Amino acid sequence: MYKRQAKVAVRSSRRDAIDKIKAMKKSGEITEDDESKGEKKVQDITDKKIKEIDSICEGKQKQVMEI
């Protein structure tokens, strides 16, 4: 249950960050290249955090099963 909530929180943060990047592009604060780079960086961070969540939860599940 916590795993799902953590993933939802990370994905929500990703959506918010990408929305801000798109708004900055629309207002002319950043270029199209910067928009693409920003979205890629946000996605890379999201992927890394999702993997961390999976790893932590798998470790905890193994600990519980040992008991």
C-alpha positions in Angstrom: 0.0 0.0 0.0 2.8 2.4 0.9 4.6 1.5 -2.2 1.7 2.6 -4.4 1.3 5.8 -2.5 5.0 6.6 -2.8 4.9 6.0 -6.5 1.8 8.2 -6.9 3.5 11.0 -5.0 6.6 10.8 -7.3 4.5 10.7 -10.4 2.4 13.7 -9.2 5.6 15.6 -8.6 6.8 14.7 -12.1 3.5 16.0 -13.6 3.8 19.2 -11.7 7.4 19.8 -12.8 6.6 19.1 -16.4 3.6 21.4 -16.3 5.8 24.2 -14.9 8.4 23.5 -17.7 5.7 23.7 -20.3 4.4 27.0 -18.8 7.9 28.4 -18.9 8.2 27.5 -22.6 4.8 29.0 -23.4 5.7 32.3 -21.7 9.1 32.4 -23.5 11.2 32.0 -20.4 13.0 28.9 -21.9 13.7 27.6 -25.3 12.3 24.4 -26.9 15.7 22.7 -26.3 15.6 23.7 -22.6 12.0 22.3 -22.4 13.1 19.0 -23.8 16.2 18.8 -21.6 14.1 19.7 -18.6 11.5 17.1 -19.3 14.1 14.4 -19.8 15.8 15.3 -16.6 12.5 15.2 -14.7 11.8 11.8 -16.2 15.3 10.5 -15.3 14.8 11.6 -11.7 11.4 10.0 -11.6 12.7 6.7 -12.9 15.5 6.7 -10.4 13.1 7.4 -7.5 10.6 4.7 -8.6 13.5 2.2 -8.7 14.5 3.3 -5.2 11.0 2.8 -4.0 10.8 -0.7 -5.5 14.2 -1.6 -4.0 13.3 -0.4 -0.5 9.9 -2.2 -0.6 11.4 -5.4 -1.8 14.0 -5.3 1.0 11.3 -4.7 3.6 9.1 -7.5 2.2 12.1 -9.9 2.5 12.5 -8.8 6.1 8.9 -9.4 6.9 9.0 -12.8 5.3 12.0 -13.9 7.4 10.0 -13.3 10.6 
